[in-house]
Amino acid sequence: MSIAQTFLGLLESSPRHGYDLKRAYDERFGRARPLAFGQVYATLSRLLKNGLVEVDGVEPGEGPERKRYAITSAGVTDVGRWLSQPEKPDLYLQSTLYTKVVLALLTGRRAADLLDTQRAEHLRLMRELTRRKTGGDFSEQLICDHALFHLEADLRWLELTAARLDDLATEVRP
């Protein structure tokens, strides 16, 4: 996800201070991984340098002055372009999990055990996401559904791979 583009989208509704941007971002998009303040201000600095935001006001505070940022017309154009472009689907053609399965087979380890352990971890995370989804608002439910559907696809792959381990072992062993 592009933090800069997300900031521009958040600023389009109204000017905000860096702290307010961080809070809005974390509430909507960063619940699992909130932004560091340094990342917020570094991103705002780049947006300012590139003419996509401007300082809309400065207020004195106990510490440094608080700057309020507003999106520029160039920023509106930029975020509009970003929103209209489709994202490239990530095909996971060479995933870490696939690599681990092949390496287990190449080194004489039990790839079936690796798949069982991974299956258990996927199921644990799916239970956690289902609990989170049940107690969450509509946005949280959509985020959890997205993750759950990806985990379901991974589980299907784990099952298929487990069923084909003998064939894969024959192919990868020298």
N, CA, C and O of each residue as an XYZ file, in Angstrom:
696
protein
N       0.848     -1.167      0.000
C       0.000      0.000      0.000
C       0.898      1.236      0.000
O       1.928      1.261      0.674
N       0.520      2.217     -0.728
C       1.267      3.464     -0.791
C       0.796      4.390      0.331
O      -0.338      4.868      0.326
N       1.671      4.626      1.272
C       1.332      5.511      2.382
C       1.121      6.927      1.874
O       0.191      7.611      2.302
N       1.978      7.368      0.965
C       1.858      8.726      0.432
C       0.506      8.930     -0.246
O      -0.168      9.934     -0.012
N       0.117      7.982     -1.077
C      -1.161      8.102     -1.773
C      -2.327      8.063     -0.787
O      -3.319      8.772     -0.959
N      -2.202      7.243      0.231
C      -3.254      7.159      1.242
C      -3.363      8.482      1.996
O      -4.468      8.948      2.273
N      -2.233      9.082      2.324
C      -2.257     10.392      2.981
C      -2.957     11.421      2.096
O      -3.769     12.212      2.576
N      -2.638     11.406      0.800
C      -3.285     12.356     -0.110
C      -4.802     12.157     -0.106
O      -5.565     13.123     -0.074
N      -5.223     10.899     -0.137
C      -6.660     10.625     -0.101
C      -7.300     11.108      1.191
O      -8.405     11.651      1.171
N      -6.619     10.918      2.312
C      -7.146     11.389      3.590
C      -7.183     12.913      3.655
O      -8.099     13.486      4.244
N      -6.205     13.563      3.061
C      -6.160     15.025      3.067
C      -7.188     15.644      2.120
O      -7.535     16.817      2.254
N      -7.665     14.864      1.178
C      -8.614     15.419      0.214
C      -9.901     15.876      0.901
O     -10.534     16.830      0.449
N     -10.291     15.212      1.977
C     -11.528     15.600      2.661
C     -11.339     16.863      3.511
O     -12.258     17.673      3.633
N     -10.152     17.028      4.096
C      -9.883     18.234      4.884
C      -8.412     18.273      5.292
O      -7.768     17.232      5.423
N      -7.887     19.487      5.492
C      -6.504     19.608      5.968
C      -6.365     18.959      7.350
O      -7.312     18.931      8.136
N      -5.158     18.435      7.631
C      -4.920     17.765      8.906
C      -3.483     17.976      9.355
O      -2.586     18.261      8.562
N      -3.305     17.824     10.659
C      -1.963     17.792     11.239
C      -1.386     16.392     11.018
O      -2.126     15.438     10.778
N      -0.074     16.281     11.101
C       0.569     14.978     10.944
C       0.031     13.948     11.923
O      -0.190     12.794     11.556
N      -0.180     14.360     13.166
C      -0.699     13.444     14.178
C      -2.085     12.938     13.787
O      -2.381     11.753     13.935
N      -2.931     13.836     13.288
C      -4.285     13.447     12.881
C      -4.261     12.500     11.685
O      -5.084     11.589     11.591
N      -3.311     12.721     10.767
C      -3.162     11.820      9.622
C      -2.764     10.420     10.090
O      -3.314      9.420      9.628
N      -1.806     10.363     11.006
C      -1.364      9.076     11.541
C      -2.532      8.349     12.196
O      -2.744      7.160     11.962
N      -3.281      9.066     13.011
C      -4.416      8.453     13.709
C      -5.457      7.933     12.707
O      -5.943      6.810     12.847
N      -5.796      8.740     11.705
C      -6.776      8.314     10.696
C      -6.259      7.109      9.913
O      -7.008      6.171      9.640
N      -4.975      7.142      9.553
C      -4.379      6.023      8.821
C      -4.427      4.752      9.673
O      -4.881      3.705      9.212
N      -3.958      4.853     10.909
C      -3.909      3.679     11.788
C      -5.296      3.104     12.029
O      -5.461      1.885     12.070
N      -6.300      3.968     12.190
C      -7.669      3.491     12.437
C      -8.239      2.744     11.236
O      -8.918      1.730     11.395
N      -7.962      3.244     10.042
C      -8.556      2.661      8.838
C      -7.701      1.599      8.161
O      -8.228      0.631      7.614
N      -6.383      1.777      8.197
C      -5.527      0.932      7.369
C      -4.383      0.263      8.115
O      -3.808     -0.699      7.606
N      -4.041      0.730      9.282
C      -2.853      0.228      9.939
C      -3.083     -0.410     11.283
O      -2.199     -0.386     12.139
N      -4.247     -0.980     11.488
C      -4.546     -1.555     12.802
C      -3.542     -2.621     13.203
O      -3.119     -2.683     14.357
N      -3.167     -3.448     12.261
C      -2.224     -4.522     12.574
C      -0.790     -4.002     12.625
O       0.056     -4.576     13.309
N      -0.516     -2.913     11.899
C       0.842     -2.377     11.855
C       0.774     -0.844     11.760
O       0.857     -0.279     10.669
N       0.623     -0.186     12.905
C       0.531      1.280     12.900
C       1.811      1.924     12.370
O       2.902      1.361     12.457
N       1.638      3.102     11.828
C       2.783      3.853     11.305
C       3.612      4.450     12.440
O       3.077      4.821     13.485
N       4.900      4.536     12.223
C       5.779      5.262     13.141
C       5.669      6.744     12.814
O       5.473      7.119     11.658
N       5.795      7.585     13.837
C       5.702      9.028     13.594
C       6.762      9.499     12.612
O       6.499     10.379     11.792
N       7.958      8.925     12.686
C       9.014      9.298     11.756
C       8.613      9.051     10.312
O       8.949      9.835      9.425
N       7.896      7.962     10.079
C       7.438      7.631      8.730
C       6.383      8.639      8.262
O       6.346      9.015      7.091
N       5.536      9.066      9.187
C       4.497     10.044      8.851
C       5.140     11.343      8.370
O       4.796     11.867      7.311
N       6.075     11.848      9.165
C       6.655     13.150      8.837
C       7.625     13.077      7.662
O       7.768     14.052      6.925
N       8.285     11.954      7.476
C       9.141     11.787      6.290
C       8.276     11.767      5.028
O       8.643     12.351      4.009
N       7.134     11.096      5.103
C       6.220     11.038      3.951
C       5.654     12.424      3.656
O       5.601     12.843      2.500
N       5.233     13.133      4.699
C       4.709     14.491      4.492
C       5.775     15.411      3.906
O       5.471     16.259      3.066
N       7.008     15.250      4.340
C       8.107     16.061      3.805
C       8.288     15.818      2.314
O       8.481     16.763      1.549
N       8.227     14.544      1.893
C       8.347     14.217      0.456
C       7.162     14.784     -0.329
O       7.339     15.329     -1.419
N       5.964     14.654      0.222
C       4.782     15.183     -0.467
C       4.873     16.701     -0.608
O       4.489     17.260     -1.635
N       5.380     17.358      0.424
C       5.559     18.807      0.395
C       6.598     19.197     -0.659
O       6.383     20.121     -1.444
N       7.711     18.490     -0.666
C       8.794     18.752     -1.631
C       8.312     18.558     -3.072
O       8.720     19.290     -3.974
N       7.437     17.561     -3.277
C       6.940     17.263     -4.625
C       5.726     18.102     -5.013
O       5.174     17.917     -6.097
N       5.305     19.010     -4.157
C       4.205     19.909     -4.482
C       2.836     19.260     -4.419
O       1.882     19.781     -4.998
N       2.718     18.139     -3.732
C       1.439     17.444     -3.656
C       0.632     17.856     -2.421
O      -0.585     17.672     -2.375
N       1.319     18.410     -1.426
C       0.661     19.015     -0.261
C       1.331     20.355      0.011
O       2.422     20.640     -0.483
N       0.653     21.163      0.805
C       1.205     22.436      1.235
C       0.874     22.634      2.706
O      -0.054     22.024      3.237
N       1.646     23.495      3.354
C       1.350     23.819      4.744
C       0.181     24.792      4.736
O       0.255     25.863      4.132
N      -0.897     24.411      5.410
C      -2.137     25.180      5.420
C      -2.208     26.099      6.638
O      -2.990     27.050      6.666
N      -1.394     25.808      7.627
C      -1.379     26.635      8.835
C      -0.346     26.110      9.808
O       0.037     24.941      9.763
N       0.095     26.982     10.681
C       1.062     26.607     11.706
C       0.530     27.103     13.037
O       0.138     28.262     13.171
N       0.523     26.205     14.026
C       0.031     26.568     15.352
C       1.139     26.334     16.370
O       1.835     25.320     16.308
N       1.306     27.259     17.303
C       2.310     27.032     18.338
C       1.864     25.906     19.266
O       0.669     25.688     19.469
N       2.828     25.203     19.817
C       2.528     24.134     20.743
C       3.556     24.099     21.847
O       4.457     24.937     21.886
N       3.433     23.136     22.748
C       4.412     23.008     23.828
C       5.775     22.638     23.264
O       6.803     23.091     23.767
N       5.784     21.825     22.235
C       7.020     21.427     21.581
C       7.172     22.210     20.295
O       6.986     23.427     20.272
N       7.512     21.509     19.223
C       7.630     22.197     17.932
C       6.264     22.690     17.442
O       5.217     22.210     17.876
N       6.309     23.650     16.538
C       5.063     24.155     15.967
C       4.329     23.033     15.247
O       4.942     22.155     14.641
N       3.021     23.081     15.325
C       2.191     22.066     14.659
C       1.770     22.595     13.298
O       1.113     23.630     13.186
N       2.168     21.852     12.262
C       1.802     22.241     10.899
C       0.564     21.477     10.478
O       0.425     20.286     10.753
N      -0.322     22.174      9.813
C      -1.507     21.550      9.233
C      -1.271     21.484      7.726
O      -0.909     22.480      7.100
N      -1.479     20.307      7.156
C      -1.201     20.068      5.744
C      -2.504     19.986      4.961
O      -3.509     19.467      5.448
N      -2.466     20.511      3.732
C      -3.609     20.446      2.822
C      -3.117     19.897      1.484
O      -1.968     20.115      1.098
N      -3.973     19.204      0.803
C      -3.631     18.661     -0.511
C      -3.685     19.784     -1.548
O      -4.537     20.669     -1.466
N      -2.784     19.747     -2.511
C      -2.789     20.724     -3.604
C      -3.578     20.138     -4.781
O      -3.966     18.971     -4.749
N      -3.809     20.934     -5.797
C      -4.511     20.419     -6.983
C      -3.677     19.322     -7.654
O      -4.228     18.364     -8.196
N      -2.351     19.465     -7.616
C      -1.484     18.409     -8.161
C      -1.639     17.131     -7.343
O      -1.598     16.030     -7.892
N      -1.817     17.274     -6.036
C      -2.035     16.113     -5.176
C      -3.350     15.432     -5.476
O      -3.428     14.204     -5.484
N      -4.395     16.224     -5.725
C      -5.707     15.657     -6.076
C      -5.596     14.875     -7.380
O      -6.135     13.775     -7.499
N      -4.899     15.443     -8.351
C      -4.690     14.761     -9.631
C      -3.905     13.468     -9.424
O      -4.237     12.435    -10.004
N      -2.868     13.531     -8.598
C      -2.020     12.364     -8.357
C      -2.795     11.230     -7.691
O      -2.706     10.082     -8.127
N      -3.541     11.535     -6.659
C      -4.291     10.480     -5.967
C      -5.414      9.951     -6.870
O      -5.734      8.763     -6.826
N      -5.998     10.810     -7.670
C      -7.030     10.363     -8.617
C      -6.473      9.386     -9.633
O      -7.113      8.387     -9.962
N      -5.284      9.676    -10.127
C      -4.620      8.777    -11.074
C      -4.314      7.442    -10.402
O      -4.546      6.381    -10.982
N      -3.791      7.498     -9.177
C      -3.456      6.278     -8.430
C      -4.704      5.419     -8.187
O      -4.661      4.198     -8.337
N      -5.802      6.060     -7.813
C      -7.033      5.315     -7.542
C      -7.618      4.675     -8.802
O      -8.283      3.642     -8.722
N      -7.372      5.284     -9.956
C      -7.956      4.755    -11.189
C      -7.130      3.625    -11.811
O      -7.604      2.936    -12.714
N      -5.898      3.434    -11.331
C      -5.044      2.379    -11.891
C      -5.247      1.074    -11.134
O      -5.212      1.060     -9.904
N      -5.458     -0.016    -11.852
C      -5.609     -1.301    -11.150
C      -4.282     -1.751    -10.550
O      -3.210     -1.425    -11.061
N      -4.369     -2.492     -9.473
C      -3.182     -3.067     -8.850
C      -2.823     -4.358     -9.573
O      -3.703     -5.099    -10.011
N      -1.547     -4.617     -9.693
C      -1.102     -5.861    -10.308
C      -1.363     -7.004     -9.323
O      -0.881     -6.968     -8.191
N      -2.118     -8.010     -9.747
C      -2.349     -9.142     -8.847
C      -1.031     -9.826     -8.506
O      -0.192    -10.051     -9.378
N      -0.860    -10.152     -7.235
C       0.351    -10.823     -6.786
C       0.131    -12.320     -6.931
O      -0.731    -12.891     -6.262
N       0.892    -12.949     -7.787
C       0.671    -14.356     -8.106
C       1.404    -15.317     -7.180
O       1.165    -16.522     -7.249
N       2.269    -14.837     -6.333
C       2.997    -15.695     -5.398
C       3.639    -16.889     -6.102
O       3.615    -18.005     -5.582
N       4.211    -16.658     -7.279
C       4.754    -17.767     -8.052
C       5.965    -18.419     -7.398
O       6.265    -19.576     -7.690
N       6.645    -17.731     -6.550
C       7.797    -18.324     -5.870
C       7.709    -17.966     -4.388
O       8.488    -17.151     -3.894
N       6.776    -18.567     -3.695
C       6.554    -18.222     -2.297
C       7.581    -18.889     -1.390
O       8.211    -19.882     -1.754
N       7.730    -18.322     -0.215
C       8.620    -18.888      0.794
C       8.156    -20.282      1.180
O       8.973    -21.180      1.386
N       6.863    -20.461      1.276
C       6.330    -21.770      1.661
C       6.691    -22.843      0.628
O       7.081    -23.949      1.001
N       6.567    -22.534     -0.636
C       6.954    -23.475     -1.687
C       8.445    -23.809     -1.559
O       8.845    -24.969     -1.665
N       9.251    -22.782     -1.332
C      10.693    -22.986     -1.182
C      10.992    -23.920     -0.020
O      11.839    -24.807     -0.129
N      10.295    -23.718      1.094
C      10.508    -24.580      2.262
C      10.146    -26.034      1.962
O      10.854    -26.947      2.388
N       9.051    -26.258      1.234
C       8.635    -27.619      0.895
C       9.708    -28.296      0.038
O      10.100    -29.431      0.306
N      10.172    -27.598     -0.981
C      11.183    -28.180     -1.867
C      12.480    -28.438     -1.100
O      13.092    -29.494     -1.259
N      12.897    -27.491     -0.279
C      14.127    -27.692      0.489
C      13.999    -28.842      1.490
O      14.960    -29.577      1.714
N      12.840    -28.996      2.080
C      12.620    -30.133      2.990
C      12.807    -31.436      2.219
O      13.458    -32.362      2.702
N      12.242    -31.501      1.033
C      12.378    -32.716      0.221
C      13.826    -32.935     -0.205
O      14.321    -34.061     -0.171
N      14.498    -31.873     -0.602
C      15.890    -31.993     -1.045
C      16.836    -32.425      0.070
O      17.848    -33.081     -0.177
N      16.493    -32.050      1.296
C      17.383    -32.357      2.420
C      16.939    -33.570      3.222
O      17.501    -33.862      4.278
N      15.936    -34.271      2.723
C      15.495    -35.491      3.388
C      14.628    -35.272      4.617
O      14.402    -36.204      5.389
N      14.147    -34.075      4.804
C      13.240    -33.799      5.921
C      11.812    -34.132      5.511
O      11.516    -34.308      4.329
N      10.944    -34.216      6.493
C       9.547    -34.568      6.210
C       8.747    -33.319      5.812
O       8.346    -32.523      6.661
N       8.532    -33.173      4.538
C       7.764    -32.031      4.041
C       6.319    -32.097      4.527
O       5.676    -31.062      4.702
N       5.810    -33.292      4.742
C       4.437    -33.437      5.238
C       4.303    -32.787      6.615
O       3.277    -32.173      6.911
N       5.321    -32.914      7.452
C       5.279    -32.284      8.779
C       5.262    -30.766      8.649
O       4.532    -30.080      9.364
N       6.070    -30.253      7.732
C       6.098    -28.812      7.474
C       4.710    -28.335      7.041
O       4.225    -27.310      7.521
N       4.081    -29.072      6.145
C       2.741    -28.696      5.666
C       1.712    -28.769      6.790
O       0.831    -27.914      6.876
N       1.814    -29.782      7.653
C       0.891    -29.898      8.785
C       1.051    -28.724      9.744
O       0.065    -28.157     10.214
N       2.298    -28.367     10.028
C       2.557    -27.240     10.925
C       2.013    -25.951     10.332
O       1.418    -25.136     11.037
N       2.221    -25.772      9.031
C       1.731    -24.561      8.368
C       0.208    -24.539      8.346
O      -0.399    -23.489      8.560
N      -0.405    -25.670      8.091
C      -1.871    -25.766      8.084
C      -2.417    -25.346      9.455
O      -3.382    -24.585      9.535
N      -1.792    -25.846     10.536
C      -2.239    -25.494     11.889
C      -2.113    -23.992     12.136
O      -2.988    -23.393     12.761
N      -1.039    -23.385     11.653
C      -0.847    -21.939     11.825
C      -1.884    -21.151     11.032
O      -2.410    -20.151     11.520
N      -2.177    -21.592      9.816
C      -3.216    -20.933      9.015
C      -4.565    -21.024      9.725
O      -5.293    -20.034      9.803
N      -4.896    -22.185     10.234
C      -6.180    -22.361     10.923
C      -6.249    -21.511     12.194
O      -7.296    -20.944     12.505
N      -5.139    -21.421     12.925
C      -5.107    -20.579     14.117
C      -5.387    -19.125     13.749
O      -6.187    -18.454     14.400
N      -4.717    -18.643     12.695
C      -4.916    -17.266     12.265
C      -6.340    -17.045     11.750
O      -6.921    -15.983     11.971
N      -6.895    -18.032     11.073
C      -8.269    -17.904     10.583
C      -9.251    -17.789     11.760
O     -10.202    -17.010     11.694
N      -9.031    -18.545     12.814
C      -9.893    -18.438     14.002
C      -9.766    -17.043     14.623
O     -10.763    -16.440     15.021
N      -8.538    -16.543     14.699
C      -8.312    -15.211     15.259
C      -9.001    -14.139     14.419
O      -9.637    -13.238     14.965
N      -8.878    -14.232     13.108
C      -9.518    -13.257     12.225
C     -11.038    -13.345     12.303
O     -11.725    -12.327     12.219
N     -11.558    -14.541     12.462
C     -13.011    -14.708     12.578
C     -13.510    -14.049     13.861
O     -14.555    -13.397     13.853
N     -12.776    -14.210     14.964
C     -13.151    -13.527     16.216
C     -13.074    -12.007     16.035
O     -13.966    -11.275     16.465
N     -12.012    -11.551     15.404
C     -11.835    -10.113     15.166
C     -12.958     -9.569     14.286
O     -13.474     -8.475     14.518
N     -13.318    -10.340     13.292
C     -14.382     -9.937     12.361
C     -15.718     -9.835     13.081
O     -16.493     -8.910     12.839
N     -15.979    -10.779     13.957
C     -17.255    -10.816     14.674
C     -17.439     -9.570     15.537
O     -18.552     -9.054     15.645
N     -16.380     -9.090     16.140
C     -16.484     -7.925     17.010
C     -16.202     -6.612     16.322
O     -16.269     -5.561     16.958
N     -15.888     -6.639     15.042
C     -15.465     -5.417     14.363
C     -16.578     -4.694     13.640
O     -17.670     -5.226     13.439
N     -16.272     -3.464     13.254
C     -17.206     -2.688     12.438
C     -17.145     -3.191     10.991
O     -16.415     -4.134     10.686
N     -17.898     -2.570     10.129
C     -17.996     -3.049      8.751
C     -16.641     -3.028      8.041
O     -16.312     -3.964      7.313
N     -15.852     -1.967      8.248
C     -14.530     -1.898      7.623
C     -13.649     -3.041      8.100
O     -12.952     -3.672      7.305
N     -13.682     -3.302      9.390
C     -12.890     -4.394      9.961
C     -13.334     -5.742      9.390
O     -12.503     -6.612      9.129
N     -14.634     -5.911      9.200
C     -15.145     -7.146      8.616
C     -14.623     -7.347      7.198
O     -14.241     -8.458      6.830
N     -14.603     -6.285      6.404
C     -14.092     -6.387      5.034
C     -12.607     -6.731      5.008
O     -12.168     -7.549      4.199
N     -11.835     -6.107      5.895
C     -10.400     -6.392      5.961
C     -10.177     -7.850      6.347
O      -9.352     -8.542      5.751
N     -10.916     -8.303      7.344
C     -10.775     -9.694      7.797
C     -11.210    -10.673      6.710
O     -10.568    -11.706      6.519
N     -12.293    -10.362      5.997
C     -12.730    -11.235      4.896
C     -11.637    -11.364      3.844
O     -11.385    -12.460      3.344
N     -10.992    -10.264      3.506
C      -9.911    -10.289      2.519
C      -8.817    -11.252      2.968
O      -8.371    -12.100      2.196
N      -8.396    -11.115      4.198
C      -7.342    -12.000      4.731
C      -7.824    -13.447      4.795
O      -7.073    -14.364      4.463
N      -9.055    -13.657      5.213
C      -9.584    -15.024      5.319
C      -9.646    -15.715      3.959
O      -9.330    -16.900      3.852
N     -10.043    -14.998      2.940
C     -10.108    -15.606      1.601
C      -8.716    -15.998      1.109
O      -8.552    -17.036      0.467
N      -7.715    -15.171      1.407
C      -6.342    -15.521      1.031
C      -5.861    -16.748      1.801
O      -5.203    -17.624      1.240
N      -6.190    -16.804      3.074
C      -5.799    -17.962      3.873
C      -6.495    -19.233      3.389
O      -5.893    -20.306      3.377
N      -7.755    -19.113      2.992
C      -8.470    -20.275      2.436
C      -7.791    -20.775      1.167
O      -7.660    -21.982      0.966
N      -7.359    -19.857      0.316
C      -6.648    -20.258     -0.899
C      -5.337    -20.950     -0.535
O      -4.975    -21.957     -1.144
N      -4.632    -20.415      0.451
C      -3.398    -21.064      0.906
C      -3.678    -22.466      1.427
O      -2.920    -23.394      1.149
N      -4.760    -22.626      2.181
C      -5.107    -23.955      2.697
C      -5.374    -24.936      1.564
O      -4.961    -26.094      1.636
N      -6.050    -24.489      0.536
C      -6.286    -25.367     -0.627
C      -4.957    -25.786     -1.240
O      -4.780    -26.945     -1.615
N      -4.018    -24.840     -1.343
C      -2.702    -25.156     -1.890
C      -1.976    -26.139     -0.981
O      -1.341    -27.070     -1.477
N      -2.052    -25.961      0.327
C      -1.405    -26.879      1.265
C      -1.940    -28.296      1.101
O      -1.173    -29.259      1.107
N      -3.247    -28.421      0.957
C      -3.870    -29.737      0.774
C      -3.434    -30.377     -0.547
O      -3.096    -31.560     -0.593
N      -3.449    -29.594     -1.598
C      -3.038    -30.097     -2.907
C      -1.573    -30.526     -2.888
O      -1.223    -31.581     -3.417
N      -0.732    -29.715     -2.286
C       0.693    -30.034     -2.210
C       0.920    -31.291     -1.390
O       1.739    -32.133     -1.758
N       0.203    -31.426     -0.280
C       0.332    -32.633      0.551
C      -0.043    -33.873     -0.253
O       0.598    -34.917     -0.130
N      -1.079    -33.754     -1.072
C      -1.516    -34.896     -1.891
C      -0.513    -35.214     -2.994
O      -0.480    -36.341     -3.489
N       0.305    -34.239     -3.387
C       1.257    -34.428     -4.481
C       2.712    -34.531     -4.020
O       3.619    -34.468     -4.850
N       2.950    -34.686     -2.741
C       4.325    -34.694     -2.230
C       5.197    -35.772     -2.859
O       6.366    -35.530     -3.161
N       4.637    -36.958     -3.058
C       5.448    -38.023     -3.657
C       5.912    -37.644     -5.053
O       7.073    -37.852     -5.404
N       5.009    -37.090     -5.845
C       5.378    -36.655     -7.205
C       6.423    -35.541     -7.171
O       7.371    -35.547     -7.956
N       6.245    -34.594     -6.266
C       7.195    -33.499     -6.147
C       8.558    -34.009     -5.682
O       9.595    -33.561     -6.170
N       8.547    -34.942     -4.744
C       9.811    -35.516     -4.259
C      10.550    -36.206     -5.390
O      11.771    -36.088     -5.490
N       9.848    -36.911     -6.229
C      10.472    -37.589     -7.371
C      11.081    -36.572     -8.326
O      12.155    -36.803     -8.881
N      10.411    -35.467     -8.515
C      10.877    -34.443     -9.447
C      12.090    -33.682     -8.916
O      12.996    -33.373     -9.690
N      12.135    -33.373     -7.630
C      13.199    -32.508     -7.113
C      14.426    -33.254     -6.625
O      15.505    -32.664     -6.571
N      14.311    -34.507     -6.273
C      15.475    -35.246     -5.778
C      16.374    -35.641     -6.933
O      15.905    -36.054     -7.994
N      17.692    -35.507     -6.708
C      18.636    -35.844     -7.791
C      18.707    -37.346     -8.063
O      19.452    -37.780     -8.941
